[in-house]
Amino acid sequence: MAEKMITITLVKSPYGRKPNQTLTLKALGLTKRNQQVEKPDNEAVRGMVATVQHLVEVKE
């Protein structure tokens, strides 16, 4: 069975944010606004998204 994927889009700039939020975005692979990445829908990724929920948009 294929693992569920989520699409994460960076909608706000990481400039001027706390260092842990900037590093979380880099770990997700998001470096530029409007950039999208697909990640597996698991607890680790959901936790990372929760850290930067005000900067990203998630689609399932």
C-alpha positions as CSV (number, residue, x, y, z in Angstrom):
1,M,0.0,0.0,0.0
2,A,1.4,3.4,-1.0
3,E,2.0,5.9,1.8
4,K,-0.1,9.0,1.8
5,M,1.6,12.2,0.7
6,I,1.0,15.8,1.5
7,T,1.9,18.9,-0.5
8,I,3.4,21.8,1.5
9,T,3.7,25.3,0.0
10,L,5.7,28.1,1.5
11,V,3.3,31.2,1.4
12,K,5.2,33.6,3.7
13,S,8.9,34.6,3.8
14,P,11.1,33.0,6.5
15,Y,13.1,36.3,6.8
16,G,13.1,37.7,10.3
17,R,11.7,34.5,11.9
18,K,13.1,32.6,14.8
19,P,16.1,30.4,13.9
20,N,14.3,27.1,14.6
21,Q,11.5,28.0,12.2
22,T,14.0,28.9,9.4
23,L,15.9,25.6,10.0
24,T,12.6,23.7,10.0
25,L,11.7,25.1,6.6
26,K,15.2,24.2,5.2
27,A,14.7,20.6,6.6
28,L,11.4,20.4,4.7
29,G,13.1,21.6,1.5
30,L,11.4,25.0,1.4
31,T,13.7,27.9,0.5
32,K,11.7,30.2,-1.7
33,R,8.1,31.6,-1.5
34,N,5.5,29.6,-3.5
35,Q,7.8,26.6,-3.6
36,Q,6.1,23.2,-3.2
37,V,7.3,19.9,-1.9
38,E,5.7,16.6,-1.4
39,K,6.4,14.7,1.9
40,P,5.0,11.6,3.4
41,D,2.1,12.1,5.8
42,N,3.6,11.0,9.1
43,E,4.0,12.3,12.6
44,A,7.5,13.7,12.1
45,V,6.5,15.8,9.1
46,R,3.3,16.9,10.7
47,G,5.3,18.1,13.7
48,M,7.6,20.1,11.5
49,V,4.6,21.6,9.7
50,A,3.0,22.6,13.1
51,T,6.2,24.5,14.0
52,V,5.8,26.7,10.9
53,Q,2.0,26.5,10.4
54,H,1.8,30.3,10.0
55,L,4.2,30.3,7.1
56,V,3.0,27.3,5.0
57,E,-0.2,25.9,3.4
58,V,-0.8,22.1,3.5
59,K,-2.9,20.1,0.9
60,E,-3.5,16.4,1.3
